[in-house]
Amino acid sequence: MRKAHLLILYSVLNLLYINAYAGLEHSTIENNDNTDNSVIIARINSKDIEVTVPSVIFTFTDTDIKLKFKNPEHTRLLFNNNKINFIINGEDTMLSFVNGECNIKKRFSTAEKAITIYTEEFSYIHPITPISLWYIITPIVLVIALIIFIATRKKSKP
């Protein structure tokens, strides 16, 4: 009987010790004096960034897309050392900003129908129609062929 009482007493003291230790550990995390609660790191949303896309996009050259923070001192920029992760047309890309601005060079194919840019709460979708090199070369070749045809026809008539 005495062993049973000692076992119960040992179990109760052990549970009290574990609960007290867990409470001390929890309170030290919440009351950390090194945490600065005055700085709020804002999430990036659609009001924070301006996107500039050229009106004409060619498939055979790189397109310059410009991202510009309206506030170059945005807290997310400062917190991440001016580097922010974006998803551009499904590709994960780390972008570096200088004075709140970043230029992206992207080459598009004729199959792509839109530019999509995402990060945190920011999303940008812009429909595009990339112009193939053939759309430029074909009319030029036809005009040159027509000029040559007309010039050779005039020379052959007396």
C-alpha angles and dihedrals in degrees: 000000000000091000090053091052091049091049092051092046091048091050093050093048091047092053091048091051093051093048092048092048092049090050092052092048092050094049093051091057094050096046099047107152093205094066114099105212094179094076114080115193105214121215118239113254137172093274092060102060134052117204122204117196123178115248093228119050122187124200095218098056137051115264118221113224116185124209117191129181111222087217110040088194093060109155093233090056092049093046093050096042092249093303120116131175115235133179108224115186089335096311120117107232132178109215126198117212126207114197088345094305133108133177119210122199111207131169115211131204126217090252093063112094102178146022112236123188123179138175130150105317094343120102130169127182121178123174115229139183109205112211115227123223089243091064088061101037098046097061091044092051091047092051092048091048090050092050091049091047093051093045093050092045093054091050093052095054115082 
